[in-house]
Amino acid sequence: MTERETTRLVAWSQELRRVHGRLREALSVTRASLADGTPGKAATRELLLYCHGFCTALDGHHQGEDRTLFPAIAAAHPELRPVLRSLEQDHSMIAHLIGSLRAAVDRAAPPEELDQHLEGIAAIMESHFRYEERQLLTVLETLELAAAPGEVLGPM
């Protein structure tokens, strides 16, 4: 294996960490915009912009994993299928939580309720990211996958 091939293979683990870091940061900015905003509709309109970006990015990340990354891992490492199923279940749960947050933003829910939604997403997302990194980073260092990072890990 050439040095360039090794760099590309190791890059999948680095890409995953980078995307997780950006999603963590996006959630932090979203929560900060809620905390800094004035109560009521003005804060909700601003939050809607942050929420839309964060929710779209997180959803896109999980769709890319489900569609491209996880099947490639399952093919190369069938013993990880139970781990991948668990991660896909997390994706479904997070999608449900994001849907609830979007609905709350659309109906101009009070800031306290919006923060509760964000807190729930943050807790599940962080647990999910840590588990995923523990289980998959080593595998990603050797995974051969010919695809664009945005296709595999979402548009972050």
ChimeraX attribute file (.defattr): number of C-alpha atoms within 10 A of each C-alpha:
attribute: neighborCount
match mode: 1-to-1
recipient: residues
	/A:1	5
	/A:2	6
	/A:3	8
	/A:4	8
	/A:5	12
	/A:6	13
	/A:7	11
	/A:8	17
	/A:9	19
	/A:10	18
	/A:11	17
	/A:12	24
	/A:13	19
	/A:14	15
	/A:15	18
	/A:16	22
	/A:17	16
	/A:18	14
	/A:19	20
	/A:20	21
	/A:21	14
	/A:22	16
	/A:23	20
	/A:24	18
	/A:25	13
	/A:26	19
	/A:27	23
	/A:28	15
	/A:29	16
	/A:30	23
	/A:31	19
	/A:32	13
	/A:33	19
	/A:34	22
	/A:35	15
	/A:36	9
	/A:37	16
	/A:38	13
	/A:39	13
	/A:40	12
	/A:41	16
	/A:42	12
	/A:43	19
	/A:44	25
	/A:45	15
	/A:46	15
	/A:47	24
	/A:48	22
	/A:49	13
	/A:50	19
	/A:51	24
	/A:52	15
	/A:53	15
	/A:54	23
	/A:55	24
	/A:56	15
	/A:57	20
	/A:58	27
	/A:59	19
	/A:60	19
	/A:61	23
	/A:62	23
	/A:63	18
	/A:64	18
	/A:65	22
	/A:66	19
	/A:67	13
	/A:68	16
	/A:69	22
	/A:70	23
	/A:71	15
	/A:72	16
	/A:73	21
	/A:74	15
	/A:75	11
	/A:76	14
	/A:77	13
	/A:78	12
	/A:79	11
	/A:80	16
	/A:81	15
	/A:82	11
	/A:83	16
	/A:84	22
	/A:85	13
	/A:86	14
	/A:87	20
	/A:88	18
	/A:89	12
	/A:90	18
	/A:91	22
	/A:92	14
	/A:93	15
	/A:94	22
	/A:95	17
	/A:96	13
	/A:97	18
	/A:98	23
	/A:99	14
	/A:100	14
	/A:101	23
	/A:102	18
	/A:103	13
	/A:104	18
	/A:105	23
	/A:106	12
	/A:107	10
	/A:108	19
	/A:109	16
	/A:110	15
	/A:111	21
	/A:112	12
	/A:113	14
	/A:114	21
	/A:115	18
	/A:116	12
	/A:117	19
	/A:118	20
	/A:119	14
	/A:120	14
	/A:121	20
	/A:122	17
	/A:123	10
	/A:124	15
	/A:125	21
	/A:126	14
	/A:127	12
	/A:128	18
	/A:129	18
	/A:130	13
	/A:131	14
	/A:132	16
	/A:133	16
	/A:134	11
	/A:135	14
	/A:136	19
	/A:137	18
	/A:138	13
	/A:139	19
	/A:140	21
	/A:141	17
	/A:142	17
	/A:143	21
	/A:144	17
	/A:145	16
	/A:146	9
	/A:147	10
	/A:148	9
	/A:149	18
	/A:150	14
	/A:151	16
	/A:152	24
	/A:153	26
	/A:154	20
	/A:155	15
	/A:156	18
